Amino acid sequence: MESFETVYDFGELEKNLAILQSGESTIALNYSDLGELGGAEVAEALKDNEVIVSLDLSWNRLGNHAGQSLATALQSNTTLSILDLSNNKLHNATGKALAATLAVNSTLTELRLSHNYLGDEAVECLSESLKTNTTLTSLDLSHNLLGPASGQSLGSMLRANTNLTALFVQENTLLEEGVLAISEALHVNSSLKSLNVSFNRLSISSDNVGRAFVAALHVNMTLESLIVLCGHKDKLEIDRCLQRNKSMASGESDTKPARPIALASSKRPDP
């Protein structure tokens, strides 16, 4: 095993830690090569920090040890609102630790976890915590090795959650089953405004996803942005419903539901 001396530039690490104590409310330490040791030091500094509101730690090879340490630190931190942990080799254990944090943390509003390896079990735990969390408004789980089970978990969460406004789950393997579970939740969810479910290996032979989102948007008056590949006519109706919702949100139109139209019979697959 390599020693820390051969992996870390301790002078650079000290400089990065000094940035955390600079008094700035927005800190960007992305691409700082922190690694597990640096990430653990950042976590320790966050425990009693009362200044930092936004922290970008993306692209730092943090790993699970640092990831779990950061999650634990957020259970006592009462200031941080935005945290970016994208592309940090985080796995199931970190996802579970963050789920435990979201069950008690009341300040975090935006959590970015894209390009990691969280998997279905971690998303199940995160979804359970978000059923009662009333603070988080944006969650990015894109590119995280998620399967249909994650779609089911997130769908169940969206039926109960009343605060999340943005959810990004593109570039996974939710398949039709997982994406449909999310679309069905939109019949009852009234907080989500932005959703990205693209690139989830949907079948070329099925129109079910496009039809499902059209049906959901005939009753959902909140969603304003949806990225999903579907048949042309379905897309036209989806776009019309989204524009209706945007207009309603800005007070430019009444609240009449969208008029159903004939649905598409062809569909373009996710890459």
C-alpha positions in Angstrom: 0.0 0.0 0.0 1.3 3.4 -0.9 2.0 5.8 2.0 0.1 9.1 2.2 3.5 10.9 1.6 3.7 9.4 -1.9 0.0 10.2 -2.8 -0.7 13.5 -1.2 0.9 16.9 -1.5 0.5 18.0 2.2 1.3 21.6 1.4 -1.6 21.7 -1.1 -3.8 19.9 1.4 -3.1 22.5 4.0 -3.8 25.3 1.5 -7.2 23.7 0.6 -8.1 23.3 4.3 -7.2 27.0 4.8 -9.7 27.9 2.1 -12.4 26.3 4.2 -11.5 28.7 7.1 -11.4 31.7 4.8 -14.8 33.0 5.9 -16.3 32.6 2.4 -19.8 31.2 2.1 -19.2 29.5 -1.3 -16.2 27.2 -1.5 -15.0 25.3 -4.7 -12.5 22.6 -4.1 -13.4 20.5 -7.2 -10.4 18.9 -9.0 -8.2 19.4 -5.9 -7.0 15.8 -5.7 -8.2 15.6 -2.0 -8.5 11.8 -1.9 -9.7 10.0 1.2 -7.3 11.8 3.6 -8.2 15.2 2.4 -11.9 14.4 2.3 -11.8 13.2 5.9 -10.1 16.5 6.9 -12.7 18.5 5.1 -15.4 16.5 7.0 -13.8 17.3 10.3 -13.7 21.0 9.4 -17.4 21.0 8.5 -18.6 19.7 11.8 -18.7 23.1 13.5 -18.4 25.4 10.5 -21.1 28.1 10.6 -20.1 30.0 7.4 -20.0 27.7 4.4 -23.3 27.5 2.5 -22.2 25.9 -0.8 -19.4 23.4 -1.1 -18.1 21.8 -4.4 -16.0 18.7 -3.7 -16.6 17.0 -7.1 -13.8 15.1 -8.9 -11.6 14.4 -5.9 -11.4 10.6 -5.6 -12.8 10.8 -2.1 -13.9 7.2 -1.8 -16.3 5.7 0.8 -14.3 6.5 3.9 -14.3 10.2 3.2 -17.8 10.0 1.9 -19.2 8.5 5.1 -17.2 11.0 7.2 -18.8 13.9 5.2 -22.2 12.4 5.7 -21.7 12.2 9.4 -20.4 15.7 9.6 -23.6 17.0 8.1 -25.6 15.6 10.9 -24.1 18.3 13.1 -23.5 21.0 10.6 -26.4 23.5 10.4 -25.3 25.9 7.7 -24.4 24.0 4.5 -27.1 24.1 1.9 -25.5 22.9 -1.4 -23.1 20.0 -1.6 -21.5 18.6 -4.8 -20.0 15.1 -4.4 -20.1 14.2 -8.1 -17.5 11.8 -9.5 -15.9 10.7 -6.2 -15.9 6.9 -6.4 -18.7 6.7 -3.8 -20.5 3.4 -3.3 -23.4 1.9 -1.4 -22.0 2.7 2.1 -21.8 6.4 1.4 -25.3 6.4 0.0 -26.6 4.8 3.1 -24.7 7.2 5.3 -26.2 10.2 3.4 -29.6 8.7 3.8 -29.2 8.6 7.6 -28.1 12.3 7.4 -31.1 13.4 5.3 -33.3 11.9 8.0 -32.0 14.4 10.5 -30.4 17.3 8.5 -32.7 20.3 8.0 -30.4 22.7 6.1 -29.2 20.8 3.0 -31.3 21.8 -0.1 -29.2 20.6 -3.0 -27.3 17.3 -3.2 -25.3 16.3 -6.3 -24.1 12.7 -6.5 -23.7 12.1 -10.2 -21.1 9.8 -11.7 -20.7 7.5 -8.7 -21.6 3.9 -7.9 -24.4 4.2 -5.4 -26.6 1.4 -6.7 -30.2 0.4 -5.9 -29.8 -0.4 -2.2 -28.4 3.1 -1.4 -31.2 4.7 -3.5 -33.8 2.7 -1.5 -32.4 4.2 1.7 -32.2 7.7 0.3 -35.8 7.4 -0.9 -37.0 6.4 2.5 -35.4 9.3 4.2 -36.8 11.7 1.6 -40.3 10.6 2.3 -40.1 12.7 5.5 -37.3 15.2 4.7 -38.8 18.7 4.2 -35.6 20.6 3.2 -33.9 19.0 0.1 -35.2 20.4 -3.1 -32.8 19.1 -5.7 -31.2 15.6 -6.0 -28.9 14.5 -8.8 -28.4 10.7 -9.1 -27.4 10.5 -12.7 -24.9 7.9 -13.9 -25.0 5.8 -10.7 -25.5 2.2 -11.8 -29.2 2.4 -10.9 -31.6 -0.3 -12.1 -35.4 -0.7 -12.2 -35.6 -1.1 -8.4 -34.3 2.4 -8.0 -37.1 3.7 -10.2 -39.6 1.9 -7.9 -38.0 3.4 -4.8 -38.0 6.9 -6.3 -41.5 6.6 -7.5 -42.6 5.6 -4.0 -40.7 8.5 -2.5 -42.3 11.0 -5.0 -45.7 9.9 -3.8 -44.9 11.0 -0.2 -42.4 13.8 -0.6 -43.8 17.4 -0.8 -40.6 19.4 -1.1 -38.3 18.0 -3.9 -38.5 20.2 -7.0 -35.7 18.7 -9.2 -34.7 15.1 -9.7 -32.1 13.9 -12.2 -31.7 10.2 -12.9 -30.5 10.1 -16.5 -27.7 7.8 -17.7 -28.8 4.8 -15.6 -30.5 1.5 -16.4 -34.0 2.1 -14.9 -35.5 0.5 -18.0 -39.2 0.9 -18.7 -40.3 -0.6 -15.4 -38.4 2.0 -13.4 -39.3 5.0 -15.5 -42.9 4.1 -15.5 -42.9 3.9 -11.7 -41.6 7.5 -11.6 -44.2 8.6 -14.2 -47.0 7.1 -12.2 -46.0 9.0 -9.1 -46.5 12.3 -11.0 -50.3 11.6 -10.7 -50.1 12.5 -7.0 -46.9 14.5 -6.6 -47.4 18.2 -6.5 -43.9 19.6 -5.9 -41.6 18.3 -8.6 -40.8 20.9 -11.3 -37.9 19.4 -13.2 -37.3 15.7 -14.1 -34.7 14.0 -16.3 -35.1 10.3 -17.0 -33.3 10.2 -20.4 -30.8 7.5 -21.4 -32.2 4.7 -19.4 -32.3 2.0 -22.1 -35.9 2.1 -23.0 -37.3 -0.4 -25.5 -37.7 0.7 -29.1 -40.8 -1.4 -29.4 -42.8 0.2 -26.6 -44.8 3.4 -26.5 -45.7 3.0 -22.9 -43.3 5.6 -21.4 -44.5 8.4 -23.7 -48.2 7.6 -23.1 -47.6 7.3 -19.3 -46.1 10.8 -19.1 -48.9 12.2 -21.2 -51.4 10.7 -18.9 -49.6 11.9 -15.8 -49.3 15.5 -17.2 -53.1 15.6 -17.9 -53.5 15.7 -14.1 -50.1 17.1 -12.9 -50.1 20.9 -12.9 -46.6 21.3 -11.4 -43.9 19.7 -13.6 -42.4 22.3 -15.9 -39.4 20.5 -17.4 -39.2 16.9 -18.5 -36.4 15.2 -20.5 -37.4 11.8 -21.9 -37.2 10.3 -25.3 -40.6 9.3 -26.8 -42.8 9.4 -29.9 -43.2 12.7 -31.7 -46.9 13.1 -30.9 -46.4 12.2 -27.3 -43.6 14.7 -27.1 -45.8 17.4 -28.6 -48.5 16.8 -26.0 -45.9 16.6 -23.2 -44.4 19.9 -24.3 -47.9 21.5 -24.4 -48.7 20.3 -20.9 -45.3 21.6 -19.6 -46.0 25.0 -21.2 -49.4 25.0 -19.6 -47.8 24.4 -16.2 -45.2 27.1 -16.7 -47.9 29.6 -17.7 -50.0 28.6 -14.6 -47.0 29.0 -12.4 -46.4 32.5 -13.7 -50.1 33.4 -13.5 -50.5 33.7 -17.2 -53.4 31.2 -17.7 -56.2 29.5 -15.9 -56.1 26.0 -14.3 -58.0 24.1 -17.0 -56.5 20.6 -17.5 -54.8 19.7 -20.7 -57.1 18.4 -23.5 -56.1 14.8 -24.4 -55.1 14.1 -28.0 -54.3 11.0 -30.0 -51.1 9.4 -28.7 -48.1 8.3 -30.7 -47.6 4.7 -31.8 -43.9 5.1 -32.6 -41.1 5.7 -30.2 -37.4 6.5 -30.4 -35.2 4.5 -28.0 -32.8 5.8 -25.4 -29.2 5.4 -26.6 
